[in-house]
Amino acid sequence: MQNTTTLLAPSILSADFTKLAESVALAEKAGADWIHCDVMDGHFVPNISFGPFIVKAVAQCTGLTIDTHLMISDPDTYIPDFIKAGSHQVTVHQETCAHLHRSIQLIRSLGAKAGVSINPATPVSTLESIMPDLDLVLLMSVNPGFGGQKFIPASLEKVEQLHAMRNKRNPNMLIAVDGGVTVDNAEDLVSRGADALIAGTAFFKAENPAEAAKIIKSASR
């Protein structure tokens, strides 16, 4: 069965990279469950972030789950490097994988949990066949590439649709939401079926990150 408490995954994309260890420690102290690493290649998405060396640095700072989101065009080539760097779970995009089952099998063969993400315009129905093989689905509630974007309201309906599919196809799979997550919409997302919320700006740029974490984690069904 899916989690009954809300998982919080602060995204280091919004952290201060000159104080990365301190930022990770702040997230851990605030009660974060995962540390979310957004990897961008400047090709699939219009931005470049970081590679395995940053994931390795994060993994050396914390015992929390390292949740790596590959927003890149050729994930299979780099999956081994990110898992070797310390990723406990790796999420690839449905839109970039010509052979999605193969990508998922690769992640699992290397000892990590496997997830698939879809962009706001991609229907959740595209995941029906792969869903039994997944540990999580990451719904993008903004168009990927930049932090601090405004939440796309239609994402709420997609969470509901995915929740219904999950109950039929893979009750143990987690539903995560990334993009424009705030203390104001966390409750709505969780009430519709989200298990994990990725918070970048809402956590690291908050006046009181610990309070923001408390509010997000207390969101209930």
Secondary structure, 3 states (H helix, E strand, C coil): CCCCCCEEEEEHHHCCHHHHHHHHHHHHHCCCCEEEEEEEECCCCCCECCCHHHHHHHHHHCCCEEEEEEECCCHHHHHHHHHHHCCCEEEEEHHHCCCHHHHHHHHHHCCCEEEEEECCCCCHHHHCCCHHHCCEEEEECCCCCCCCCCCCCCHHHHHHHHHHHHHHHCCCCEEEEECCCCCCCHHHHHHCCCCEEEECHHHHCCCCHHHHHHHHHCCCC
